[in-house]
Amino acid sequence: MPDLNHGDDEAAVNALRSAVMRLSRRLKHQRVDESLSPTEMSVLGTLARCGTATPGELARKEHVQPPSMTRIVALLESKGLVKLEPHPEDRRQKVVTQTERAEAMLEESRRRRNAFLASLVEGLGEDEWEKLRAAAPVLEKLAHL
């Protein structure tokens, strides 16, 4: 467990935060569709990972209020990126599903961002690449805690 009162742990947490934020900003510039907000892209990514979801489930997963998610889903629907269908068990609810257009856009976005990261990785030494490869599952875990 990191001890933020200990200089080395505090410095490591600070460096991790700073690096993740800078890298995230650089990756955002690799988007395929600049008209989509980062939140809209995140919702599409969540649908790609989880499949269909109700707007309420999406709001919880994305840490936004349900009325905000209702607006986001409506915007995505108007752009042809998601479709709303009746919930199979509760007709009062809707489920959100991404469209083929969204799938293709996400795939192109992943391809572009992966190519960008691969170009950065080319500048690393083999030892650094090994460490990064080993750290990837830990970073993935942190992203979903």
N, C-alpha and C positions, 0 to 999 in steps of 0.2 A: 504494500500500500504506500503510495507516495506521501512523503512528509513535506508539506509545503513550507514548513519552518526550516527545513534543511536546504542549504544553498544549491546542491546538485539537483535535487528533485524539483525545487522551484524553478531553476533554470531550464530543466528538461521540459516541464509542463509549459513554461513560457515559450520556449522554442517551438514546441509542437503546435501550440495555438497559433503562433505567428506564421509558421510554415503552411499549416492547413488553410488558414485564411488567404494567404497570398496565392497558393496554388489553386484554391477554389475560384478566386477572382479571375485568374488567368484561364481556367477551364470555361468559365462563363462566356468568355469571348469566342469560344469555339462553337457556339450554338448554331444550329441550322436555320431556325426561324427566330429572328430577332423580335418579332411581334409578340412572342410569348414571354411572360414574366418568369422569373426563376420559380415562383410558386406554381404556376401553371405547368411548367416542365416537371416539377417534382410530383405533382398529382399524376401526370401521365406515367412517370416512372413507377410510382406506387401501383397504379393499375397494371402496368406491365409485370411487376413482380407478384402481385397478389390476385390478379384477375379482377372479376367484377366486385363492386362494393357499393354500399349505400352512401349517399352524401354524408350521413352521420359518421359512418366508419372511416371515410376518407378524412373528415374533419379531425377525428381522434388521431389518426395515423400521421397527419400533417401538422398537428398541434395548432389548429386554427378553430375559430368559433364556427358552429354550424351555419349561421347566416352568411358568413364569408365564403364557406365552401359552396353554398348554394349559388352564389354569384360566380365563383370560379367555374363550377360545372356548367352553368348557363353560358359563360363565355366560350368554354371549350366546345360545347355543343354547337354554338353559333358558327364556330370555325370548322365544324365537321370533324373534330378530333375525338369526341365521345358521343355515345348515344345513351339515352335514358330509356329503360324498359321497365314494365311492371315487375315488382318483386314477386318471385315464384310462390312465396308463402304468405305474404302480407300485402294485399292489394293497395293499402294506403301508402306504401313506400315505393320508391323507384330504386333500381340498381343502375350503376354507371358502368359502362363498358367502353374501352377504347376502340376506335375504328381502325381499319387497315391503314388509312392515311396516317394516323398517329403512330402505328407500329413502324411504318416505313420511315417516318420522320425521326423517331427515337433511334432506330437502327443507324440511320445516317449520322445522327448526333453522336452516338456511341463510337461509330467508326472514326469520325473526325476527332473526337476527344482522345480516343485511344492512340491515334496517329500522332497527335500533339504530345501526349505523354511518352510515347515510344521515342519521339525525337529528343525529348529531354533526357530520357534514360540512356540514350547513346553517348551522352557526355559523362556517364558514370563509369568508374572502374568496376571490374568483376566483383571485387569484395563489397563495394557499395551496392551493386545490383543484387547480390545475394542477401544482404541485410534488408534491402527494400522488399524483396520477394518474401522474406520471412515475416516482415512487419505487416504486409498487406492484410492477412486475416485478422490481425489484432486491430488494425484501423477500421476494417469492416465491422468488427464487433462493436467498437466504440461508436461508430456511426448509427448503430441500431439499438443502443442502450437507452 
